[in-house]
Structures are given as C-alpha cells and as structure tokens.
Amino acid sequence: MSTLRFCTIANAVNLPMVAQLSRSLKTHHPEAQLTLALVERQHVNASRRSLLADVDEVLLADEIFGGGFDAWLAGRSAYIAACALKPALLRLLLARDDATGVVQLDPDMDVHARLDDVVPQVAEGAVLITPHLTTPGVPQAGIPQDERNCFRFGTYNLGFIAVGQGASTRAFLDWWDDRVRQLCSTDEPAGPFTDQGWIDLAPGMFEAVRVFRHAGFNLATWDATNRIVTRDARGALRANGEPLVVTHYSGWTRGDHAFALRAIRPVNPIFGELSDAFGVRLTAFEELFGPAPSWSYAESGSS
C-alpha cells in the first residue's frame, strides 16, 4: 500500500497557520502522518502543542539540519531558514522505511480534497513540482508582469513539492540541500530566489523531476486570473475543470494576497470566497494561540 508522509515548516509565529493547514489536511487524509519542522530553539509548550492536535510529530530545525545550524543561521531570517530546511527535511522523512513518498506543504495552504493524484508518479520515484504559471500571462500592453515575475522568483513554486523513492530523487535532494546551504537569499540580484530559484535547473539535471501541471494544485494569486474556480453539480470545487486540491495564500501576513485579490476577485469570485473563509478560520486559530513569542533565534543575531 502506498504511504504518503506530509510535512510543513514554520516558526512559532506561524503556528496558527500550521493548525489550519493540518486540520484541512486531516479532514481529507485522516490517515496522514504530518511532521512539523519547527524553526525554534525549543519545542512549543504543552498548551500550544495541544492546539496542534492534527500534527503528529514536531522536529526542531537543528535536528534536521545537522551540526552547525546556529553558526549557519547567523544573519539569516526565519523565512530563509524555513526555505533552506526543505530538502534536508524531505530527505530525512523519505528515509523512513514506510514512506512511499513525502509531500511538503507550506503552512499558508489549504487542502480541499485528497492528494491521491500524486501517488502514481511518486510511487514511480518522481519528484513533482508545480509551475507558477500553467497558462500564458494576463494579456496587457507589453510582457505580462506575472511572466516577468517568474524571472525574479523562479519558474516553479516550492510551496508544494512531492518526492518519491529512488536514486535520482536522492541525488536531487543532495544537490538541492548543498546549494541552499551555500546560497539561499532574497537579496542576490543575479542569484536564485531562496530555495525555489534553484529548481529552475532541476528538470534538466535530474530524471526524476517532473512538472506537475494539474490546475487544482498550488493555486495562488499569481495564476488565479487563469485558473478559475467553479463548483460542479455536487458542489465539489474545481479549477479549470480539474478537482481543486490545494490553494496557497502566499503573502497573507504581508498583505500581498489581499492586495492581489482586489483584481482577481471579479474574474474568480469563488477563489475570493475561499480566501475569505481561510481568513476566518485563521483568525479563530490566532485567537486560540494568542500573541506569538519572539523568534528564539533572533537572539543569535539573525533577523
């Protein structure tokens, strides 16, 4: 029987998002094992851990990264740390004997249906990545801005990635891990953007890496004017006719999602409704968690 493991990465500030994500995942995958990689020095206290009832395991970042994490992190942000942990976390979980594959979901995501469509390819040892754009950009004078953005932020969005077993996958994860430990930044003018800029190179280098163009996976504002959400006769959500599985509310805390949604809502109103519902659930979890503590690694000079 195919066994998918799931994981996400966050610091204490984003625990309400983790609670929302894990609840939505377990609604559709009650059998799922979900691991949280926590980018903090210590585990959350008992009261906060009780609010993460749908999270099966919490690992600290330095347990995943290995020796020298504190030294590596100096001068880096919690966001960069979360990005750079991704390949090491995937490799660690993939090494567990019962894992056919591992799916990483960013905490600012919402699961609407089972992710069974990834299983056949992951069981073959594939690495599945999703492009920011699955159709040409929004028509306008000149080159569409959403296409230009891909040159800055990468062709693929790594909020979602699924990896299977196999030599090519292991080689990919080793390569990716090595690269992000050396260069993972938002500030390099000619360099890759965080962890995901490196992935532009991956399909050409590694046989296992495949572009997963399912319109219902990793739907976010960058392609929401082209991937229109509808409800079928039974009320099930669909994106361009395919089942809607995972939405991604990237930039939610910075206000970027809300800003982009103003132009998207008139052409994709159900996506706007889903965004509103996500906000209501997230607010409820934020009230339960209360004020977030300061990032524990900030004391070491990280930002």
C-alpha positions in Angstrom: 0.0 0.0 0.0 1.3 3.4 -0.9 2.1 5.6 2.1 2.5 9.4 1.7 4.0 11.3 4.6 3.3 15.1 4.8 5.4 17.9 6.3 5.5 21.6 6.7 8.0 24.1 8.1 7.3 27.1 10.4 8.4 29.1 13.3 6.2 30.0 16.4 4.6 33.0 14.7 3.1 30.8 12.1 1.6 28.1 14.3 -2.0 29.2 13.8 -1.4 28.7 10.0 0.0 25.2 10.8 -3.1 24.4 12.8 -5.3 25.5 10.0 -3.3 23.5 7.4 -3.2 20.4 9.5 -6.9 20.5 10.2 -7.7 20.8 6.5 -5.2 18.0 5.6 -6.6 15.6 8.2 -10.2 16.3 7.0 -9.3 14.7 3.7 -6.4 12.5 4.8 -7.3 11.2 8.3 -4.7 8.5 7.9 -1.9 11.0 7.1 1.2 11.4 9.2 2.2 15.1 9.4 5.6 16.4 10.6 6.2 20.0 11.6 9.8 21.3 11.3 9.9 24.0 13.9 12.4 26.7 13.3 12.9 27.5 17.0 15.4 26.6 19.7 12.9 24.7 21.8 9.6 22.8 21.4 6.4 24.6 22.0 4.9 24.4 25.5 2.2 21.9 26.3 -0.7 24.3 25.9 0.3 25.4 22.4 1.1 21.8 21.5 -2.4 20.8 22.4 -3.7 23.3 19.7 -1.7 21.3 17.1 -3.7 18.1 17.6 -3.5 17.3 13.9 0.3 17.5 13.9 1.8 14.0 14.6 5.4 15.0 15.1 7.4 18.1 15.8 11.1 18.2 14.9 13.4 21.1 15.7 15.3 22.7 12.9 18.8 21.8 14.3 17.8 18.2 14.4 17.1 18.3 10.7 19.9 20.5 9.5 22.6 18.7 11.5 25.7 20.2 13.0 26.5 23.9 12.7 22.9 25.1 12.4 23.4 28.0 14.8 26.5 29.2 13.0 24.9 28.8 9.6 21.8 30.8 10.7 23.7 33.9 11.9 22.4 36.9 10.0 19.6 34.9 8.3 15.9 35.3 8.8 13.3 32.7 9.9 11.9 32.8 6.4 15.3 31.9 4.8 15.8 29.2 7.4 12.5 27.6 6.6 13.3 27.6 2.9 16.7 26.1 3.4 15.5 23.3 5.6 13.2 21.9 2.9 15.5 19.4 1.1 17.0 18.1 4.4 13.5 17.6 5.8 12.3 15.8 2.7 15.4 13.5 2.7 15.0 12.7 6.4 11.4 11.7 6.1 11.9 9.8 2.8 14.5 7.6 4.6 11.8 6.2 6.9 11.0 2.7 5.9 7.3 3.1 5.5 7.3 6.1 3.2 6.4 5.7 -0.4 6.8 9.4 -0.8 6.7 12.7 1.1 4.7 15.8 0.3 5.7 19.2 1.6 3.1 21.9 2.0 3.7 25.5 3.1 1.7 26.5 6.3 -0.2 29.1 4.3 -2.0 26.5 2.3 -5.5 24.9 2.5 -6.4 21.4 1.4 -9.7 20.9 -0.3 -9.5 17.2 -1.4 -7.3 14.2 -1.3 -3.9 14.4 -2.9 -4.2 10.9 -4.5 -3.4 12.2 -8.0 0.3 12.5 -7.0 0.5 8.9 -5.8 1.1 7.0 -9.1 4.0 9.3 -10.1 5.5 9.5 -6.6 5.3 5.7 -6.4 7.5 5.5 -9.5 10.1 7.7 -7.8 9.2 11.0 -9.3 9.8 14.5 -7.9 6.7 16.6 -8.7 7.0 20.4 -8.9 4.3 22.9 -9.8 4.8 26.0 -12.1 3.8 29.4 -11.0 2.0 29.8 -14.4 0.2 27.0 -16.2 -1.1 29.2 -19.0 0.3 32.4 -20.7 0.2 35.5 -18.5 -2.6 38.0 -18.3 -2.8 39.9 -21.6 -1.8 43.6 -21.4 0.5 46.1 -23.1 3.9 44.6 -23.3 5.1 41.5 -21.5 2.7 40.4 -18.7 4.0 41.2 -15.2 3.2 37.7 -13.9 5.5 36.3 -16.6 8.2 38.8 -15.7 7.9 37.8 -12.0 9.0 34.3 -12.8 12.4 35.5 -13.8 12.7 37.0 -10.3 11.0 34.4 -8.2 11.6 31.2 -10.2 9.5 29.3 -12.7 8.2 26.8 -10.0 6.7 27.5 -6.6 8.0 25.3 -3.9 5.1 25.7 -1.5 4.2 22.3 -2.8 6.6 19.5 -3.7 6.2 15.8 -3.7 9.1 13.3 -3.7 9.3 9.6 -4.2 11.9 7.0 -3.5 14.8 6.4 -6.0 18.4 7.2 -6.8 17.6 10.2 -8.9 15.4 11.7 -6.2 18.2 11.2 -3.6 20.7 12.8 -5.9 18.4 15.8 -6.5 17.8 16.3 -2.7 21.5 16.1 -2.0 22.2 18.7 -4.7 19.5 21.0 -3.6 20.5 20.8 0.0 24.1 21.6 -0.8 23.1 24.6 -2.9 20.7 26.2 -0.4 23.2 25.8 2.4 25.6 27.9 0.3 23.1 30.3 -1.2 19.6 30.9 -0.1 18.6 34.5 -0.1 16.0 37.1 -1.2 18.8 39.7 -1.9 21.0 38.2 -4.6 20.4 40.4 -7.7 21.7 37.7 -10.1 21.2 34.7 -7.9 18.4 32.3 -7.3 15.4 33.4 -5.1 15.6 31.4 -1.8 15.3 27.6 -2.3 12.9 27.7 -5.3 15.1 29.6 -7.8 17.5 26.6 -7.8 14.6 24.4 -9.1 14.6 26.1 -12.5 17.7 23.9 -13.1 16.4 20.7 -11.7 14.2 19.3 -14.6 17.2 19.4 -16.9 19.6 17.8 -14.4 17.6 15.0 -12.7 15.5 12.4 -14.5 13.1 12.1 -11.5 12.0 15.8 -11.6 8.7 16.3 -13.4 6.5 19.3 -13.9 3.1 18.6 -12.4 0.6 20.8 -14.3 -2.6 19.9 -12.5 -4.6 23.1 -12.3 -6.0 22.2 -8.9 -2.6 22.0 -7.1 -0.9 25.1 -5.6 -3.5 27.6 -6.9 -2.5 31.1 -5.8 -2.8 34.7 -6.8 0.0 34.5 -9.3 -2.2 32.3 -11.6 -5.7 32.9 -10.2 -6.9 35.0 -13.2 -6.3 32.0 -15.4 -7.3 29.1 -13.2 -10.9 29.8 -12.5 -12.6 28.0 -9.6 -16.1 26.6 -10.0 -18.4 24.2 -8.3 -19.8 21.2 -10.1 -23.3 19.8 -9.8 -22.4 18.1 -6.5 -20.8 21.2 -5.1 -17.3 20.0 -5.4 -14.6 22.6 -6.1 -12.8 22.6 -9.5 -10.1 24.7 -11.1 -10.3 24.9 -14.9 -12.4 21.7 -14.7 -10.0 19.7 -12.6 -10.6 18.9 -8.9 -9.3 21.8 -6.6 -6.9 20.1 -4.2 -4.6 22.7 -2.6 -4.9 26.5 -2.5 -1.9 28.7 -1.5 -2.4 32.0 0.3 1.1 33.2 -0.2 1.9 36.6 1.1 -1.1 36.5 3.5 0.7 38.0 6.5 2.4 40.7 4.5 -0.9 41.8 2.9 0.3 40.8 -0.6 -2.5 38.3 -1.0 -5.2 40.8 -0.1 -3.7 43.4 -2.5 -3.6 41.0 -5.4 -7.1 39.7 -4.6 -8.7 43.0 -5.4 -8.0 42.5 -9.1 -8.7 38.7 -9.0 -12.0 38.6 -7.2 -14.1 40.0 -10.1 -12.9 37.3 -12.5 -12.5 34.5 -10.0 -15.1 35.1 -7.3 -15.1 31.7 -5.7 -11.3 32.0 -5.2 -12.1 35.2 -3.3 -14.7 33.3 -1.2 -12.2 30.6 -0.4 -9.7 33.3 0.7 -12.3 34.9 2.9 -13.1 31.6 4.5 -9.4 30.9 5.1 -9.1 34.2 6.8 -12.0 33.5 9.2 -10.5 30.1 10.2 -7.0 31.5 10.6 -8.3 34.3 12.8 -10.0 31.8 15.0 -6.8 29.9 15.5 -4.8 33.1 16.1 -7.2 33.9 18.9 -6.7 30.5 20.4 -2.9 30.7 20.2 -2.7 34.3 21.5 0.3 36.6 21.0 3.3 34.8 19.4 6.6 34.8 21.3 9.6 36.5 19.7 11.6 34.3 17.4 14.1 32.4 19.6 16.9 32.6 17.1 16.7 36.3 16.9 19.0 36.4 20.0 21.8 34.9 17.9 21.9 37.9 15.6 19.5 36.5 13.0 16.8 38.9 11.7 
